[in-house]
């Protein structure tokens, strides 16, 4: 296949993905004004529902503007040989292929983030602020950016350098070594993310003794769930939106509650939410998701190994000297339709797992406090309660509130 043909395919994929996403967004937006189903009509009062509609519409318009500007900038970068320009600049600093690749991706990531920062700033300090969600300040906003850059530079740089080294030293078998490295990293992060990464951004503290902790520990004992680590995270430092999550496994497993969740829900509702999270663990969802991620990563690296040596990939992006990092960019876009398909499958599976976790909470604790908790969380985040089914199918990793309500009442 000629470089020109590959270039046109890449452009077609980029435009096709954009059109599909905007079509789904438009379908979803048409349902913003739908009346709430009777089963969940008590989530909002009329005034709150109007507020939620304004929020959804404003977020939709803003996303449309930002995504349109993004694709225009992306297409311009491709058409005017932006990758070749940055590749040439990176090569002016070194002849080492790993150094060149690190500079190349570092520049692209940095420029992309700098260009997106004004939009992120507007979303945080204008839209989220207007609707009462934002609690962060400018200092925290930019410190988060800086920490993210440093983490990406260090962790991402080490992984990329190692993968390129494997490619140069092991040839066609590099994908096995790369797969092994990423697998070790993935397992490590699943084990220690909450212990090592979260503290860089948020303060975590053990849940204090009291009625809530007693109820959580009593439930954990009831379902034979060993739980030594219950933490509260200062989510209110950035947003009023609430959350809870389960992380790790073995001796490193822990449940983390946002302080906003504790403020918004009654004790029984919090225990019900945690029962749902325990259900994920008991049903082996965490292990399955980890294994699925590892298998998909291996498949991706194997496909990459079949195409990365094709000089036409680099030439398609206007770079005359073939290189791993340029080929990786082209491959990433060409592979995206496959990635979209696997994403649909994983979302479908995730929604199934959510039903199973809800059922576990219903069977081992109660349905009514979980239903009331889900309603409160939806209300407090101004969630869209009438999404288009096609939008749900493509984008949702969780069932809708109405679907979960009906399932819990079976």
C-alpha positions as CSV (number, residue, x, y, z in Angstrom):
1,X,0.0,0.0,0.0
2,X,1.4,3.4,-1.0
3,X,2.1,6.1,1.6
4,X,-0.4,8.4,-0.1
5,X,-3.2,5.7,0.3
6,X,-2.3,5.2,3.9
7,X,-2.4,9.0,4.5
8,X,-5.9,9.2,2.9
9,X,-7.1,6.2,5.1
10,X,-5.7,8.0,8.2
11,X,-7.6,11.2,7.3
12,X,-10.7,9.3,6.6
13,X,-10.6,7.5,10.0
14,X,-10.1,10.8,11.8
15,X,-13.0,12.5,10.0
16,X,-15.2,9.4,10.3
17,X,-14.6,9.1,14.0
18,X,-15.5,12.8,14.4
19,X,-18.7,12.5,12.4
20,X,-19.8,9.5,14.3
21,X,-19.1,11.1,17.6
22,X,-21.0,14.3,16.7
23,X,-23.9,12.3,15.3
24,X,-24.2,10.4,18.6
25,X,-23.9,13.6,20.6
26,X,-26.6,15.3,18.5
27,X,-28.9,12.2,19.0
28,X,-28.3,12.4,22.7
29,X,-28.9,16.2,22.8
30,X,-32.4,15.7,21.3
31,X,-33.4,13.9,24.4
32,X,-32.3,16.6,26.9
33,X,-35.9,17.9,27.2
34,X,-37.6,14.6,27.5
35,X,-39.9,14.1,30.5
36,X,-38.5,12.0,33.2
37,X,-39.8,8.4,33.4
38,X,-42.2,7.9,36.3
39,X,-39.8,5.6,38.1
40,X,-37.2,8.3,38.5
41,X,-39.4,11.4,38.4
42,X,-38.6,12.2,42.0
43,X,-34.9,12.7,41.3
44,X,-35.4,16.4,40.4
45,X,-38.0,18.9,41.3
46,X,-39.1,21.1,38.3
47,X,-36.5,23.9,39.1
48,X,-33.7,21.4,39.5
49,X,-34.6,19.6,36.3
50,X,-34.5,22.9,34.4
51,X,-31.0,23.5,35.9
52,X,-29.9,20.0,34.8
53,X,-31.1,20.7,31.3
54,X,-29.2,24.0,31.1
55,X,-26.1,22.3,32.3
56,X,-26.4,19.5,29.8
57,X,-27.0,21.9,26.9
58,X,-24.1,24.1,27.9
59,X,-21.7,21.2,28.2
60,X,-22.9,19.9,24.8
61,X,-22.3,23.2,23.1
62,X,-18.9,23.6,24.7
63,X,-17.9,20.1,23.7
64,X,-19.0,20.7,20.1
65,X,-16.9,23.9,19.9
66,X,-13.8,22.3,21.4
67,X,-14.0,19.1,19.4
68,X,-14.5,21.0,16.2
69,X,-11.5,23.2,16.9
70,X,-9.5,20.1,17.8
71,X,-10.2,18.2,14.6
72,X,-9.4,21.3,12.5
73,X,-6.0,21.6,14.3
74,X,-5.4,17.9,14.0
75,X,-6.1,17.8,10.2
76,X,-4.0,20.9,9.7
77,X,-1.1,19.2,11.5
78,X,-1.4,16.2,9.2
79,X,-1.8,18.2,6.0
80,X,1.1,20.6,6.7
81,X,3.5,17.8,7.8
82,X,3.6,18.8,11.4
83,X,5.0,15.4,12.4
84,X,7.9,15.8,10.0
85,X,8.7,19.2,11.4
86,X,8.8,18.0,15.0
87,X,10.8,14.9,13.9
88,X,13.4,17.1,12.2
89,X,13.6,19.3,15.2
90,X,14.0,16.4,17.6
91,X,16.8,14.9,15.4
92,X,18.7,18.1,15.6
93,X,19.3,17.4,19.3
94,X,20.5,13.8,19.1
95,X,21.2,10.8,16.9
96,X,20.0,8.4,19.5
97,X,16.7,6.9,18.4
98,X,15.3,6.7,22.0
99,X,16.2,10.3,22.8
100,X,14.7,11.4,19.5
101,X,11.4,9.5,20.2
102,X,11.2,10.9,23.8
103,X,11.7,14.4,22.5
104,X,9.2,13.8,19.7
105,X,6.4,12.6,21.9
106,X,7.3,15.0,24.7
107,X,6.9,18.0,22.3
108,X,3.6,16.6,20.9
109,X,2.1,15.9,24.3
110,X,3.2,19.3,25.7
111,X,1.8,21.3,22.8
112,X,-1.4,19.3,22.9
113,X,-1.9,20.0,26.6
114,X,-0.9,23.6,26.3
115,X,-3.5,24.1,23.5
116,X,-6.2,22.3,25.5
117,X,-5.5,24.0,28.8
118,X,-7.6,27.2,28.1
119,X,-10.6,25.0,27.3
120,X,-10.1,23.0,30.4
121,X,-9.7,26.2,32.4
122,X,-12.9,27.6,31.0
123,X,-14.8,24.3,31.7
124,X,-13.6,24.3,35.3
125,X,-13.8,27.9,36.3
126,X,-16.7,29.0,34.2
127,X,-19.1,26.1,33.5
128,X,-18.5,23.9,36.5
129,X,-18.3,27.1,38.7
130,X,-21.6,28.4,37.4
131,X,-23.4,25.2,38.4
132,X,-21.8,25.0,41.8
133,X,-19.5,22.0,41.1
134,X,-16.0,23.6,41.1
135,X,-14.2,23.8,44.4
136,X,-10.6,24.0,43.1
137,X,-8.5,27.1,42.8
138,X,-6.1,28.3,40.1
139,X,-3.0,27.2,42.0
140,X,-4.4,23.6,42.4
141,X,-5.5,23.6,38.8
142,X,-2.0,24.3,37.5
143,X,-0.2,22.2,40.1
144,X,-2.3,19.3,38.9
145,X,-1.1,20.0,35.4
146,X,2.5,20.2,36.4
147,X,2.3,16.9,38.4
148,X,0.6,15.3,35.4
149,X,3.4,16.4,33.1
150,X,6.1,15.2,35.4
151,X,4.4,11.8,35.9
152,X,3.9,11.4,32.2
153,X,7.4,12.4,31.5
154,X,9.0,10.0,34.0
155,X,6.7,7.0,33.8
156,X,5.7,7.3,30.2
157,X,9.2,8.1,29.2
158,X,10.7,5.0,30.9
159,X,8.0,2.7,29.3
160,X,8.5,4.2,25.8
161,X,12.3,4.1,26.1
162,X,12.1,0.4,27.2
163,X,9.8,-0.6,24.3
164,X,11.9,1.1,21.7
165,X,15.0,-0.6,23.2
166,X,13.2,-4.0,23.0
167,X,12.4,-3.2,19.3
168,X,16.0,-2.4,18.5
169,X,17.5,-5.4,20.3
170,X,15.0,-8.2,19.8
171,X,13.5,-7.4,16.4
172,X,10.2,-9.1,15.6
173,X,9.9,-10.5,19.1
174,X,9.9,-7.0,20.7
175,X,6.1,-7.2,21.2
176,X,6.5,-10.1,23.7
177,X,9.0,-8.1,25.9
178,X,6.9,-5.0,25.6
179,X,3.8,-6.9,26.5
180,X,5.6,-8.4,29.5
181,X,6.8,-5.0,30.7
182,X,3.4,-3.3,30.4
183,X,1.8,-6.3,32.1
184,X,4.1,-5.9,35.1
185,X,3.5,-2.2,35.2
186,X,-0.3,-2.7,35.0
187,X,-0.4,-5.2,37.8
188,X,1.9,-2.9,39.9
189,X,-0.4,0.1,39.3
190,X,-3.5,-1.9,40.2
191,X,-1.8,-2.9,43.5
192,X,-0.2,0.4,44.5
193,X,-2.0,3.2,42.6
194,X,-3.9,4.3,45.7
195,X,-0.8,4.1,47.9
196,X,1.7,5.8,45.5
197,X,-0.2,8.0,43.0
198,X,-3.3,9.3,44.7
199,X,-1.4,11.0,47.6
200,X,0.3,13.2,45.0
201,X,-3.0,14.8,44.2
202,X,-5.3,14.2,47.2
203,X,-5.1,13.7,50.9
204,X,-6.3,10.3,52.2
205,X,-7.0,9.5,55.7
206,X,-8.5,6.4,57.5
207,X,-12.2,6.6,58.1
208,X,-12.7,7.6,61.7
209,X,-14.2,5.3,64.3
210,X,-17.9,5.8,64.6
211,X,-21.3,4.7,63.4
212,X,-20.4,4.6,59.7
213,X,-17.2,2.6,60.2
214,X,-19.0,0.2,62.5
215,X,-21.8,-0.4,59.9
216,X,-19.2,-0.9,57.1
217,X,-17.2,-3.4,59.2
218,X,-20.3,-5.2,60.2
219,X,-21.4,-5.6,56.6
220,X,-17.9,-6.7,55.6
221,X,-17.9,-9.4,58.3
222,X,-21.4,-10.5,57.2
223,X,-20.2,-11.2,53.6
224,X,-16.8,-12.5,54.7
225,X,-14.9,-9.7,53.2
226,X,-11.6,-8.9,54.8
227,X,-11.4,-5.1,54.9
228,X,-8.5,-3.5,56.8
229,X,-8.3,-0.3,54.8
230,X,-11.2,2.2,54.6
231,X,-10.0,5.7,53.5
232,X,-11.6,9.1,53.0
233,X,-10.3,11.3,50.2
234,X,-10.7,15.0,50.1
235,X,-12.6,15.1,46.8
236,X,-14.2,18.4,47.9
237,X,-10.9,20.0,47.3
238,X,-11.8,20.0,43.6
239,X,-15.5,19.3,43.1
240,X,-18.8,18.8,44.9
241,X,-19.4,15.6,42.8
242,X,-19.2,12.4,44.9
243,X,-17.7,9.1,44.3
244,X,-16.4,5.9,45.9
245,X,-14.1,3.2,44.5
246,X,-12.5,-0.1,45.2
247,X,-8.8,-0.6,44.4
248,X,-6.1,-3.2,44.7
249,X,-6.4,-6.8,45.7
250,X,-4.9,-9.2,48.3
251,X,-3.4,-7.3,51.2
252,X,-3.5,-4.1,49.2
253,X,-7.3,-3.9,48.7
254,X,-9.0,-0.8,50.0
255,X,-12.2,1.1,49.7
256,X,-12.0,4.9,49.3
257,X,-14.8,7.2,50.0
258,X,-15.0,10.8,48.8
259,X,-15.7,13.2,51.6
260,X,-18.5,14.6,49.4
261,X,-20.1,11.1,49.4
262,X,-20.1,11.0,53.2
263,X,-21.7,14.5,53.2
264,X,-24.3,13.7,50.6
265,X,-25.6,10.3,51.7
266,X,-27.0,8.6,54.8
267,X,-25.0,5.9,56.5
268,X,-27.2,3.1,55.1
269,X,-26.8,4.5,51.6
270,X,-23.1,4.6,51.9
271,X,-23.0,1.0,53.0
272,X,-25.2,0.1,50.1
273,X,-22.8,1.8,47.7
274,X,-19.9,-0.1,49.3
275,X,-21.8,-3.3,49.0
276,X,-21.9,-2.7,45.3
277,X,-18.1,-2.2,45.3
278,X,-17.6,-5.4,47.3
279,X,-19.8,-7.1,44.8
280,X,-17.3,-6.2,42.1
281,X,-14.6,-7.9,44.1
282,X,-16.6,-11.0,45.1
283,X,-17.7,-11.5,41.5
284,X,-14.1,-11.4,40.3
285,X,-14.7,-8.3,38.1
286,X,-11.5,-6.7,39.0
287,X,-9.4,-9.7,38.1
288,X,-11.3,-10.2,34.9
289,X,-10.9,-6.6,33.9
290,X,-7.2,-6.8,34.6
291,X,-6.8,-10.0,32.6
292,X,-8.8,-8.5,29.7
293,X,-6.7,-5.4,29.7
294,X,-3.5,-7.6,29.6
295,X,-4.8,-9.7,26.7
296,X,-5.9,-6.7,24.7
297,X,-2.6,-5.1,25.3
298,X,-0.8,-8.2,24.0
299,X,-3.0,-8.3,21.0
300,X,-2.3,-4.7,20.2
301,X,1.5,-5.1,20.5
302,X,1.3,-8.2,18.3
303,X,-0.6,-6.3,15.6
304,X,1.9,-3.4,16.0
305,X,4.8,-5.8,15.4
306,X,3.3,-6.9,12.0
307,X,3.2,-3.3,10.7
308,X,5.8,-1.2,12.5
309,X,8.6,-2.1,10.0
310,X,6.6,-0.9,7.1
311,X,8.4,2.3,5.9
312,X,5.2,3.4,4.2
313,X,3.7,4.3,7.7
314,X,6.4,6.9,8.3
315,X,6.2,8.1,4.7
316,X,2.5,8.6,5.0
317,X,3.1,11.3,7.6
318,X,5.7,13.0,5.4
319,X,8.8,11.6,7.2
320,X,11.3,10.2,4.7
321,X,13.5,8.4,7.4
322,X,11.5,5.5,8.8
323,X,11.3,5.4,12.6
324,X,9.5,3.5,15.3
325,X,7.9,6.6,16.8
326,X,6.5,7.9,13.5
327,X,5.2,4.5,12.6
328,X,3.6,4.3,16.0
329,X,1.6,7.4,15.4
330,X,0.3,6.1,12.1
331,X,-0.4,2.7,13.5
332,X,-2.3,4.2,16.4
333,X,-4.8,5.9,14.1
334,X,-5.1,2.9,11.7
335,X,-5.8,0.7,14.7
336,X,-8.4,3.0,16.2
337,X,-11.4,1.3,14.5
338,X,-10.4,-2.0,16.1
339,X,-9.9,-0.2,19.4
340,X,-13.4,1.2,19.1
341,X,-14.9,-2.3,18.6
342,X,-13.0,-3.7,21.6
343,X,-14.2,-0.6,23.6
344,X,-17.8,-1.4,22.7
345,X,-17.3,-5.0,23.9
346,X,-15.7,-3.8,27.2
347,X,-18.5,-1.3,27.8
348,X,-21.1,-4.0,27.2
349,X,-19.3,-6.2,29.7
350,X,-18.9,-3.4,32.2
351,X,-22.6,-2.7,32.2
352,X,-23.2,-6.4,32.8
353,X,-20.8,-6.3,35.7
354,X,-22.6,-3.3,37.1
355,X,-25.9,-5.2,37.2
356,X,-24.2,-8.1,38.9
357,X,-22.6,-5.8,41.5
358,X,-26.0,-4.1,42.1
359,X,-27.6,-7.5,42.5
360,X,-24.9,-8.5,45.0
361,X,-25.7,-5.4,47.1
362,X,-29.4,-6.0,46.9
363,X,-29.0,-9.7,48.0
364,X,-26.5,-9.1,50.8
365,X,-27.7,-5.7,52.0
366,X,-30.8,-4.0,50.5
367,X,-32.1,-2.5,47.3
368,X,-33.8,0.6,48.7
369,X,-30.8,2.4,50.1
370,X,-28.8,1.7,46.9
371,X,-31.6,3.1,44.8
372,X,-31.9,6.3,47.0
373,X,-28.1,6.6,46.9
374,X,-28.0,6.4,43.1
375,X,-30.8,9.0,42.8
376,X,-29.0,11.4,45.1
377,X,-25.7,11.0,43.3
378,X,-27.5,11.6,39.9
379,X,-29.2,14.7,41.3
380,X,-26.1,16.2,42.8
381,X,-24.1,15.8,39.6
382,X,-27.0,17.0,37.4
383,X,-26.8,13.8,35.4
384,X,-28.6,13.2,32.1
385,X,-31.4,10.8,33.0
386,X,-32.8,10.4,29.5
387,X,-29.8,9.6,27.3
388,X,-30.3,8.2,23.8
389,X,-29.9,4.4,23.6
390,X,-27.3,4.6,20.9
391,X,-25.2,7.0,23.0
392,X,-25.5,4.7,26.0
393,X,-24.4,1.7,23.9
394,X,-21.3,3.4,22.6
395,X,-20.2,5.5,25.6
396,X,-21.7,4.3,28.8
397,X,-19.7,1.9,31.0
398,X,-22.6,1.9,33.5
399,X,-26.3,1.3,32.9
400,X,-28.5,4.3,33.1
401,X,-30.2,5.2,36.4
402,X,-33.6,4.0,35.0
403,X,-32.1,0.6,33.9
404,X,-30.4,0.1,37.3
405,X,-33.7,1.1,39.1
406,X,-35.7,-1.5,37.2
407,X,-33.0,-4.2,37.7
408,X,-32.9,-3.5,41.5
409,X,-36.7,-3.9,41.8
410,X,-36.9,-7.2,40.0
